[in-house]
Amino acid sequence: MPPTFRPTYTYDDPHLTPPAPGVDLIMQVGLVHSLPGIGPKTGGQYIGIPRVIGPLHSRLWRPHDQVEMTLPNTDLQLGNNTFHVTGHRHGEFKLSERPGWHWLRWTIADHLAHDLRQAAAAADLGITPVYPDDPLVIVPCGGKKAAFPRPAGAMYLSGYHRLARRAARALTNDPNVRIVSALHGLLTLDQIIAPYDLRLGQPGSITADHLEDQANQQGLLGRPNVVILAGRDYTRLALSIWPHARTPLNGTRGIGEQQHLLARIAAGEPIGQVG
């Protein structure tokens, strides 16, 4: 009979102080599992010991059947039972809702992105204050992405996104540009993220309430001068936060017409004359 695996990592802090998330914590705990629905056809989830955590995939070893396998980081989570058990012992049954414990819901990809953001902050690449006299310009993300983690400004490779970025650059400075990501919400151009596969409206995608919280945290809710350079769905989402925003692409009849208007804005044509 193959040996069963019991992680040696224990969490027993009676004050429920959250440890720092990231790859180091994953390797300390030494246990990962796949998301619900991602597992054997007979039901259940893949559970194993992480061997290597790569930028997009991780390799894990399953002690119960001696099998080593590789799964996308977006399909894996940290084995967090030890934290929940301690929470229950001290009367906390919704640990992930306590301040500092939100990462209990994260995938391995989220932990990697956290580490990259921490590294960027240590290198003094944090958020640059916005320019108050220039417009805040909102652009959409894109389906085509780079293969490895990188700043959001270099992650999205679609022609539409790049054209929207060129138009935004003609209107304002980079610190005043925000990319609306279906997964992450409001992104600065220097915020480091990992590739992902999620569309607006799918389960787990950004909501208006979450977007409003982010705008508030970034000091953007009161911006009087806002321009949204996006298609219908992203425009509708952004308008729920900035209902006074200018939307020069509204009323267009398709992507081709939107790209034509974006090109005119990128060439320096005033927004009031576009449309």
C-alpha positions as CSV (number, residue, x, y, z in Angstrom):
1,M,0.0,0.0,0.0
2,P,1.5,3.4,-1.0
3,P,2.2,5.7,1.9
4,T,-0.2,8.5,2.8
5,F,1.1,12.0,2.9
6,R,0.6,14.3,5.9
7,P,2.1,17.7,5.6
8,T,4.4,18.7,8.4
9,Y,3.4,22.4,8.2
10,T,0.9,23.4,10.9
11,Y,-0.8,26.7,11.6
12,D,-2.0,27.2,15.2
13,D,-1.9,30.9,15.9
14,P,-4.8,31.6,18.3
15,H,-4.9,35.3,17.1
16,L,-5.4,34.1,13.4
17,T,-2.6,36.3,12.1
18,P,-2.4,35.7,8.4
19,P,0.9,34.5,7.0
20,A,2.2,36.2,3.8
21,P,0.9,34.6,0.6
22,G,3.2,33.6,-2.2
23,V,5.2,30.7,-3.6
24,D,7.3,30.4,-0.4
25,L,4.1,29.7,1.6
26,I,2.9,27.1,-1.0
27,M,6.2,25.2,-0.7
28,Q,6.2,25.5,3.1
29,V,2.7,24.0,3.3
30,G,3.7,21.4,0.7
31,L,0.3,20.5,-0.5
32,V,-1.8,21.7,-3.5
33,H,-5.1,20.6,-5.0
34,S,-6.9,21.3,-8.2
35,L,-10.0,23.5,-8.4
36,P,-13.5,21.8,-8.1
37,G,-14.3,20.2,-11.4
38,I,-10.7,19.7,-12.4
39,G,-9.9,16.1,-11.4
40,P,-10.4,12.4,-12.2
41,K,-13.5,11.4,-14.2
42,T,-14.5,9.4,-11.2
43,G,-14.9,12.7,-9.2
44,G,-12.9,14.5,-6.7
45,Q,-9.8,16.6,-7.1
46,Y,-6.1,16.1,-7.8
47,I,-4.1,16.5,-4.6
48,G,-0.4,16.4,-4.4
49,I,3.0,17.7,-3.2
50,P,4.3,20.6,-5.3
51,R,7.6,19.7,-6.9
52,V,8.2,22.7,-9.2
53,I,6.1,25.9,-9.6
54,G,6.7,27.4,-13.0
55,P,5.4,30.6,-14.5
56,L,2.4,29.0,-16.1
57,H,2.3,25.3,-14.9
58,S,3.3,23.4,-11.8
59,R,4.4,19.9,-11.3
60,L,3.0,17.9,-8.4
61,W,3.5,14.4,-7.1
62,R,0.5,12.4,-5.9
63,P,1.6,10.2,-2.9
64,H,-1.4,8.0,-2.9
65,D,-0.7,6.6,-6.3
66,Q,2.9,7.6,-6.9
67,V,2.0,9.6,-10.0
68,E,3.6,12.9,-11.0
69,M,1.6,15.3,-13.1
70,T,1.6,18.9,-14.5
71,L,-1.4,21.3,-14.3
72,P,-1.9,25.0,-15.2
73,N,-1.3,27.3,-12.3
74,T,-4.8,28.7,-12.9
75,D,-6.2,25.3,-12.0
76,L,-4.4,24.8,-8.8
77,Q,-4.8,26.1,-5.2
78,L,-2.8,25.9,-2.0
79,G,-3.9,23.2,0.3
80,N,-5.4,25.4,3.0
81,N,-7.1,22.9,5.4
82,T,-4.7,23.6,8.3
83,F,-5.7,27.3,8.2
84,H,-9.4,26.5,8.2
85,V,-9.1,24.0,10.9
86,T,-7.4,26.5,13.2
87,G,-10.0,29.1,12.3
88,H,-12.8,26.7,13.2
89,R,-11.1,25.9,16.5
90,H,-11.2,29.6,17.4
91,G,-14.8,30.2,16.3
92,E,-14.0,31.6,12.8
93,F,-15.9,29.8,10.1
94,K,-15.4,32.4,7.3
95,L,-11.6,32.8,7.5
96,S,-11.2,34.0,3.9
97,E,-13.4,37.0,4.6
98,R,-11.2,38.3,7.4
99,P,-8.7,41.0,6.6
100,G,-5.5,39.6,5.2
101,W,-6.9,36.1,4.5
102,H,-8.4,36.8,1.0
103,W,-5.6,34.8,-0.6
104,L,-7.2,31.6,0.7
105,R,-9.4,31.9,-2.5
106,W,-6.4,32.4,-4.8
107,T,-5.0,30.1,-7.4
108,I,-1.3,29.4,-7.7
109,A,-1.3,31.9,-10.6
110,D,-2.6,34.6,-8.2
111,H,0.2,33.8,-5.7
112,L,2.8,34.1,-8.4
113,A,1.3,37.5,-9.5
114,H,1.5,38.6,-5.9
115,D,5.2,37.8,-5.7
116,L,5.8,39.7,-8.9
117,R,4.0,42.7,-7.6
118,Q,6.0,42.6,-4.4
119,A,9.2,42.4,-6.4
120,A,8.2,45.3,-8.5
121,A,7.4,47.4,-5.4
122,A,10.8,46.5,-3.9
123,A,12.3,47.8,-7.1
124,D,10.4,51.1,-6.7
125,L,8.0,50.4,-9.6
126,G,4.9,51.2,-7.6
127,I,1.9,53.2,-8.8
128,T,2.9,56.6,-10.0
129,P,0.5,59.4,-8.9
130,V,-1.9,60.4,-11.6
131,Y,-1.8,63.9,-13.2
132,P,-4.9,65.8,-12.0
133,D,-5.3,68.0,-15.1
134,D,-5.2,65.2,-17.7
135,P,-8.1,62.8,-18.4
136,L,-8.3,59.3,-16.9
137,V,-8.5,57.0,-19.9
138,I,-10.0,53.5,-19.6
139,V,-9.1,50.9,-22.2
140,P,-10.1,47.2,-22.4
141,C,-7.8,44.2,-22.0
142,G,-7.5,41.7,-24.9
143,G,-7.9,38.0,-25.6
144,K,-4.4,37.5,-27.0
145,K,-1.8,37.6,-24.3
146,A,2.0,37.1,-23.8
147,A,3.0,33.7,-22.6
148,F,4.8,34.7,-19.4
149,P,4.1,37.2,-16.5
150,R,4.9,40.8,-17.3
151,P,3.6,44.3,-16.8
152,A,0.0,44.8,-17.8
153,G,1.1,47.3,-20.4
154,A,3.0,44.6,-22.2
155,M,0.7,41.6,-21.6
156,Y,-2.1,42.2,-24.1
157,L,-1.1,41.7,-27.7
158,S,-4.3,42.1,-29.7
159,G,-4.4,44.8,-32.4
160,Y,-7.5,46.4,-30.9
161,H,-5.9,46.8,-27.5
162,R,-2.7,48.2,-28.9
163,L,-4.7,50.7,-31.0
164,A,-6.7,51.7,-27.9
165,R,-3.4,52.3,-26.1
166,R,-2.1,54.5,-28.9
167,A,-5.3,56.5,-28.7
168,A,-5.0,56.8,-24.9
169,R,-1.4,57.9,-25.3
170,A,-2.6,60.8,-27.5
171,L,-5.0,61.9,-24.8
172,T,-3.0,61.6,-21.5
173,N,0.1,60.3,-19.7
174,D,0.6,56.6,-19.0
175,P,0.0,57.0,-15.2
176,N,-3.6,58.2,-16.1
177,V,-4.4,55.1,-18.2
178,R,-6.2,52.1,-16.7
179,I,-6.7,48.7,-18.4
180,V,-9.9,47.0,-17.4
181,S,-9.1,43.3,-17.0
182,A,-11.8,40.7,-16.9
183,L,-9.9,39.0,-14.1
184,H,-8.0,41.8,-12.3
185,G,-10.2,44.9,-12.8
186,L,-8.3,48.2,-12.9
187,L,-4.7,47.7,-13.9
188,T,-1.9,50.3,-14.1
189,L,0.4,49.8,-17.0
190,D,3.3,48.7,-14.7
191,Q,1.4,46.2,-12.6
192,I,2.8,42.8,-13.2
193,I,0.3,40.0,-14.0
194,A,0.4,36.5,-15.2
195,P,-1.4,35.3,-18.3
196,Y,-5.0,34.1,-17.8
197,D,-8.0,33.0,-19.8
198,L,-11.2,34.7,-18.7
199,R,-13.8,36.8,-20.4
200,L,-16.1,39.5,-19.0
201,G,-19.3,38.0,-17.7
202,Q,-17.9,34.6,-17.1
203,P,-17.9,33.2,-13.5
204,G,-15.1,34.8,-11.6
205,S,-14.8,37.9,-13.8
206,I,-14.7,41.4,-12.4
207,T,-18.0,43.0,-11.2
208,A,-19.1,46.6,-11.0
209,D,-18.9,46.5,-7.2
210,H,-15.4,45.2,-7.2
211,L,-14.4,47.8,-9.9
212,E,-15.9,50.6,-7.8
213,D,-13.8,49.4,-4.7
214,Q,-10.7,49.5,-6.8
215,A,-11.4,52.9,-8.2
216,N,-11.9,54.2,-4.7
217,Q,-8.7,52.6,-3.5
218,Q,-6.8,54.2,-6.3
219,G,-8.3,57.6,-5.7
220,L,-10.1,57.7,-9.1
221,L,-13.8,57.9,-8.1
222,G,-13.9,61.7,-8.1
223,R,-12.1,62.2,-11.4
224,P,-14.2,64.7,-13.4
225,N,-12.5,64.1,-16.7
226,V,-12.8,60.4,-17.9
227,V,-12.7,58.9,-21.3
228,I,-13.7,55.3,-22.1
229,L,-12.1,53.8,-25.2
230,A,-13.8,50.4,-25.3
231,G,-16.5,48.3,-26.8
232,R,-20.0,47.9,-25.5
233,D,-19.5,45.5,-22.6
234,Y,-16.5,47.2,-21.1
235,T,-18.0,50.7,-21.7
236,R,-21.1,49.7,-19.8
237,L,-19.1,48.4,-16.9
238,A,-16.9,51.5,-16.7
239,L,-19.9,53.8,-17.0
240,S,-21.4,52.2,-13.9
241,I,-18.4,53.8,-12.1
242,W,-18.0,57.0,-14.1
243,P,-21.5,57.8,-15.6
244,H,-20.2,61.2,-16.7
245,A,-17.4,59.7,-18.8
246,R,-17.0,60.5,-22.5
247,T,-17.5,57.5,-24.8
248,P,-16.4,58.3,-28.3
249,L,-16.9,54.7,-29.5
250,N,-20.6,54.6,-28.5
251,G,-23.0,54.1,-31.4
252,T,-20.4,52.3,-33.6
253,R,-21.6,49.4,-35.7
254,G,-18.7,47.0,-35.1
255,I,-15.0,46.5,-34.3
256,G,-13.9,47.9,-37.7
257,E,-15.6,51.2,-37.1
258,Q,-14.3,51.4,-33.6
259,Q,-10.7,50.8,-34.8
260,H,-11.2,53.5,-37.4
261,L,-12.2,56.0,-34.6
262,L,-9.4,54.9,-32.4
263,A,-6.9,55.5,-35.2
264,R,-8.3,59.0,-35.6
265,I,-7.9,59.7,-31.9
266,A,-4.4,58.3,-32.0
267,A,-3.5,60.6,-34.8
268,G,-4.4,63.6,-32.7
269,E,-8.0,64.3,-33.8
270,P,-10.0,65.9,-30.9
271,I,-12.6,63.6,-29.3
272,G,-15.3,66.2,-30.0
273,Q,-14.8,65.8,-33.7
274,V,-14.7,62.0,-33.7
275,G,-17.9,60.1,-34.5
